[in-house]
Amino acid sequence: QVQLVESGGGLVQVGGSLRLSCVASGSIFNAMGWYRQAPGKQRELVAIIGNSGMTNYAASVKGRFTMSRDNAKNSVYLQMNSLKPEDTGVYYCYLRIRAIDYWGQGTQVTVSS
């Protein structure tokens, strides 16, 4: 089974920055995404990146977050700048391979006002 491990979460003040990382257990060449889930809310897509680096972002984070990938390191990243309290939640790395969804365990991001 594919393993995805997130890291980089933490507690940060409004306006601060965090960089999340997700490392896969093997080589990755598929589209990957970052999702987040706030308490009592549904999980929502934050950003997605194709194998060639094409990205798409949720409107709420566009201009503040940047997703990137390094296939040689089997990793994807999410640079989060100008953080807001509404960015608080558990952030999950996502990968789909042959119609199977893979999720990391999540990393907590807390933005305090």
N, C-alpha and C positions, 0 to 999 in steps of 0.2 A: 504494500500500500504506500502511496505517495505521502510523504510527511512535509508539512509546511510549518515553519517556526517563525513567529513574529517577535520583534524586539524593538526597543526604542521608546516605548510609551513612558509616561510619567506625569508629574504634576507641574504645570506651568502657569504663569500669570497671563492675563489677557494681553494680547499683542506679542507674546513670545513665540518661539519656534520649537519644533520637534522634528526629528527625522526618524521615520519608521523603516524597519528592514524586514524582509521576509526571505528566508532561505529555504529552498526546496531540497529534498533528499537526493534528487538526481537532476540531470540536464532538463531544462525547460525550453520549449520552443513554441508554446501556445500562448494565446491571450491570457492575461492575468488581471486580477482586479483587487481593489481595496474596498471593503465594505465597513460600515460602522453601525453600532446599535446602542442607542441611548436607553437608559432605564425606562421601561414601560413602552418603548417604541419598537416598531418593526425594523429589521435590518435593512439598511439602505445602501445603494451603490454610491461610492465616493469618487472612484476613478477607475479607469480601465486602460490597459495598454496592450497593443498588438505586438507580435513578434518583431516587427520592423520599427517599433517605437512610436507608432501612432497612438495618441492618447485622447481620451474623452473624460470630462469631469462633470460632476453634479454642479448645477448652477450655483448652489450655496457655497462652493469652495473654489470655483473658477477664479483665477487670478491670484489666489493665495496658496493653493496646493500645487505641487508638481510631482507627477509620477514618472519614474524612470526604471530601466531594467539593465541588468548586466548578465547576459546569458552565460558568459564564461564563469561567473560566480554563482550561477543558478539562483539569482537574487532579483528581487524587485524592491523599490524604495518609494517612500512617500515623504517628500519634504513639505512640511506644514508651517506656513508663516502667518503672521498676523492672526494668531489664534483667538477665537471667541469662545465664550462660555457654551454656546450651542454646539461647539465642536466636541464637547465632552462625550465620551462613550467608549465602548470596546471596539477596537479596530481589528478586522479580520482580513487575512490574505486569502485569495480565492484562485483556484485553478480548475479548469474543466478539461478532462482528457477522455476521449471516446465515450461521451455522454455520461461520464461520472464526475460528480462535483467533489472537490477536495477543499477543505477548510483548515486553516490554522486554529490554534487554541485561543488566539486573540491577545491583544495587548491593550491595557487600560490607558486612556488619555483623559486627563482631567485638567480643565482650564478654569482657573479661579479668577473671580472678579475682584 
